[in-house]
Amino acid sequence: LAVRDAQQDAFLVAAETLRAQVSLPQDLRASASRTRASVLFQRAAALFGGLQLSQEAPWPGEAFETAAAAATAACEAYADAVAESADPALCKLVAPHCPEWQQAVDAARAAQTEVLKLRAELRFRQVRWHSCHAEHARAIGQAAQRGAHSEAVRQSAEALERAGLPATVSEQELWATCIRATERLIEECGGVDDPAVAALRERARSLHVLFMKDMAVACAMTHQLEDAVDHMLRALRAWADG
C-alpha cells in the first residue's frame, strides 16, 4: 500500500504486468485490475480537485485535457476491472472460498459509476465556461449589428477580456466547443447500466439540442443560412432521437 501511494507509476506498471500474466490465477489478476483502477481513480480525482476553473479567468486548456485524460484512463480501467471481476465463471469458482468476492465486484461497479460522474462533471464545467462566454459574444455581436452600445455590452466585453478572449471572439466557435463537449458526454455515458449515469446522458442530450439551436441562430444572424438550417435540422433530429 505504501508503494501504491508513494510510487503510483511503478505500482501501475507492476499491476498491469501482473494482470497480463495468464499463467496466474484469474482471481489474482482480477484483483490486480481492480487495484490498478482505484489508483487511476485517485490520480484523476487529485487532478480534478486541483483544476482551477472560473468564468472570470482564462480557460485552463492544458490542465483540463490532462484531467480529462486521467478520468478517461480511470473509466476504462474500471470497465475492464468490472468485466474481469464479474465474470460468471470466476464468481462461481471463487464464491466457496471468498464469500466477500461479490462485495468487491459491487464496490468496483460503484467506483466505476463515481469516476464516470467525475468525468461528466469535467465536461459540464467545460460547457458552462464556453456557453457563458458564447452568450457574452452574442450580446456584443447583436449590439454591433444594431449599431447600439450599452452598459450590458460593455460588461460582456470586460467579461471576455477577463477570460482571455477578445471582444471579437466568434460566438460560433464557442458554441461549437459546447456541441463537441456534449457529443463526447453522450458517448461517454453510454453503455453503462446505471440510473445516475443515464440521467447525466439525458442531461447532455438536452444541452446538445439547445447548443445546436444556439449555433443555428448564430449562423442565421451572420447570414450563414445553409449552416443555420443544417444545425437546426440536426437539433430536431437529436430531439426526435431522444
C-alpha positions in Angstrom: 0.0 0.0 0.0 2.9 2.4 0.8 4.3 1.7 -2.7 0.9 2.2 -4.2 0.5 5.7 -2.7 4.1 6.9 -2.9 5.1 5.4 -6.3 2.0 5.3 -8.3 3.6 4.9 -11.7 5.7 2.0 -10.6 2.7 0.4 -8.9 0.6 0.8 -12.1 3.3 -0.9 -14.2 3.5 -3.8 -11.7 -0.3 -4.2 -11.5 -0.6 -4.2 -15.3 2.2 -6.7 -15.6 0.5 -9.0 -13.0 -2.8 -8.6 -14.8 -1.3 -9.7 -18.1 0.2 -12.9 -16.7 -2.3 -15.5 -18.0 -0.4 -18.2 -16.0 -1.5 -16.7 -12.7 -4.9 -17.4 -11.1 -7.8 -15.4 -12.6 -8.9 -14.1 -9.3 -5.4 -12.7 -8.6 -5.3 -11.0 -11.9 -8.8 -9.5 -11.4 -7.8 -8.2 -8.0 -4.8 -6.5 -9.6 -7.1 -5.0 -12.2 -9.4 -3.5 -9.5 -6.4 -2.1 -7.6 -5.0 -0.6 -10.7 -8.3 1.1 -11.5 -8.5 2.5 -7.9 -5.1 4.1 -8.3 -6.0 5.7 -11.6 -9.2 7.0 -10.0 -7.2 8.5 -7.2 -5.0 10.2 -9.7 -8.0 11.5 -11.7 -9.7 12.8 -8.5 -6.5 14.7 -7.5 -6.2 16.4 -10.9 -9.9 17.2 -10.8 -9.6 18.7 -7.3 -6.6 20.8 -8.4 -8.3 22.2 -11.6 -8.9 25.9 -11.2 -11.9 26.8 -13.3 -13.6 30.2 -13.2 -15.7 32.2 -15.5 -13.5 35.2 -14.5 -10.3 33.6 -15.7 -8.9 32.2 -19.0 -9.8 28.6 -19.9 -7.0 26.2 -18.5 -6.9 24.1 -21.6 -3.8 22.0 -20.9 -4.8 21.3 -17.3 -8.3 20.4 -18.4 -7.1 18.0 -21.0 -4.7 16.4 -18.5 -7.6 15.9 -16.0 -9.9 14.6 -18.7 -7.4 12.1 -20.0 -6.8 10.9 -16.4 -10.5 10.5 -15.9 -10.9 8.6 -19.1 -8.0 6.2 -18.2 -9.7 5.5 -14.9 -13.1 4.9 -16.6 -11.5 2.5 -19.0 -9.6 0.7 -16.2 -12.8 0.3 -14.2 -14.7 -1.0 -17.2 -12.0 -3.7 -17.6 -11.9 -4.4 -13.8 -15.6 -4.9 -13.5 -15.8 -7.1 -16.6 -12.9 -9.3 -15.3 -14.1 -9.5 -11.7 -17.8 -10.1 -12.6 -17.0 -12.9 -15.0 -19.7 -15.5 -14.1 -17.3 -18.5 -14.3 -14.8 -16.7 -12.0 -17.5 -15.7 -9.5 -18.8 -19.3 -9.3 -15.3 -20.6 -8.8 -14.3 -18.1 -6.1 -17.6 -18.0 -4.1 -17.0 -21.0 -1.9 -13.5 -19.8 -0.9 -14.1 -16.0 -0.9 -17.6 -15.1 0.1 -16.7 -11.4 0.0 -15.9 -11.5 -3.7 -19.3 -10.2 -4.7 -18.9 -7.3 -2.4 -15.6 -6.5 -4.1 -17.4 -6.6 -7.5 -20.2 -4.4 -6.3 -17.6 -1.9 -4.9 -15.9 -1.8 -8.3 -19.2 -1.1 -10.0 -19.9 1.7 -7.6 -16.5 3.2 -8.1 -17.0 2.9 -11.9 -20.1 5.0 -11.6 -18.3 7.6 -9.5 -15.4 8.0 -11.9 -17.9 8.3 -14.8 -19.7 11.0 -12.9 -16.4 12.8 -12.3 -15.5 12.8 -16.0 -19.0 14.0 -16.8 -18.7 16.9 -14.3 -15.5 17.9 -16.1 -17.4 18.1 -19.4 -20.2 20.0 -17.8 -17.8 22.5 -16.5 -16.3 22.9 -19.9 -19.7 23.5 -21.3 -20.6 26.1 -18.6 -17.4 28.1 -19.2 -17.8 28.2 -23.0 -21.6 28.7 -23.1 -21.3 31.6 -20.6 -18.8 33.4 -22.9 -20.8 32.5 -26.0 -23.6 34.5 -24.5 -21.3 37.4 -24.0 -20.1 37.2 -27.6 -23.7 37.0 -28.8 -24.6 40.2 -26.9 -21.7 42.1 -28.4 -22.4 40.8 -31.9 -26.1 41.7 -31.8 -25.2 45.2 -30.4 -22.8 45.7 -33.3 -25.4 44.7 -35.9 -27.8 47.3 -34.4 -25.1 49.9 -34.0 -26.1 50.2 -30.3 -23.9 50.1 -27.2 -25.0 49.8 -23.6 -23.7 49.1 -20.2 -24.6 45.4 -20.6 -22.5 45.2 -23.8 -19.5 46.9 -22.0 -19.8 44.4 -19.2 -19.8 41.5 -21.7 -16.7 42.8 -23.3 -15.0 43.1 -19.9 -16.1 39.6 -19.1 -14.5 38.3 -22.3 -11.3 40.2 -21.5 -11.1 38.7 -18.0 -11.5 35.3 -19.6 -8.6 35.9 -22.0 -10.9 36.3 -25.0 -11.1 39.2 -27.5 -14.3 41.1 -27.7 -14.4 39.9 -31.4 -14.3 36.2 -30.5 -16.6 34.1 -32.7 -19.8 33.1 -31.0 -20.0 30.1 -33.3 -16.5 28.9 -32.2 -17.7 28.9 -28.6 -21.0 27.1 -29.4 -19.0 24.6 -31.4 -16.9 23.7 -28.4 -20.1 23.2 -26.4 -21.6 20.9 -29.1 -18.4 18.8 -29.2 -18.3 18.5 -25.4 -22.0 17.4 -25.2 -21.4 14.9 -28.0 -18.5 13.4 -26.0 -20.6 13.4 -22.9 -23.4 11.4 -24.6 -20.9 8.9 -26.0 -19.0 8.6 -22.7 -22.1 8.0 -20.6 -23.5 5.3 -22.9 -23.3 1.6 -22.4 -23.4 1.7 -18.6 -26.5 0.3 -16.8 -26.7 2.8 -14.0 -29.5 5.3 -13.4 -27.2 8.1 -12.3 -25.1 7.8 -15.4 -28.2 7.5 -17.6 -29.5 10.8 -16.1 -26.3 12.5 -16.9 -26.5 11.3 -20.5 -30.1 12.6 -20.8 -28.9 16.0 -19.4 -26.2 16.1 -22.0 -28.7 15.2 -24.8 -30.9 18.2 -23.8 -27.9 20.6 -23.7 -26.7 19.2 -27.1 -30.1 20.1 -28.7 -30.0 23.6 -27.1 -26.5 24.3 -28.3 -27.2 23.3 -31.8 -30.2 25.6 -31.7 -28.0 28.4 -30.4 -25.5 27.7 -33.2 -28.3 27.8 -35.8 -29.3 31.2 -34.5 -25.7 32.5 -34.5 -25.2 31.3 -38.1 -28.5 32.9 -39.2 -27.5 36.2 -37.6 -24.3 36.3 -39.7 -26.2 35.3 -42.9 -24.8 31.7 -43.0 -28.2 30.4 -43.9 -27.1 26.9 -45.1 -25.2 26.3 -41.8 -28.2 27.6 -39.8 -30.6 25.2 -41.5 -28.1 22.3 -41.1 -27.8 22.9 -37.3 -31.5 23.4 -36.8 -32.2 20.1 -38.6 -29.6 18.4 -36.5 -31.2 19.8 -33.4 -34.6 18.5 -34.5 -33.2 15.0 -35.3 -31.4 14.8 -31.9 -34.6 15.9 -30.1 -36.6 13.2 -32.0 -34.0 10.5 -31.3 -34.1 11.4 -27.6 
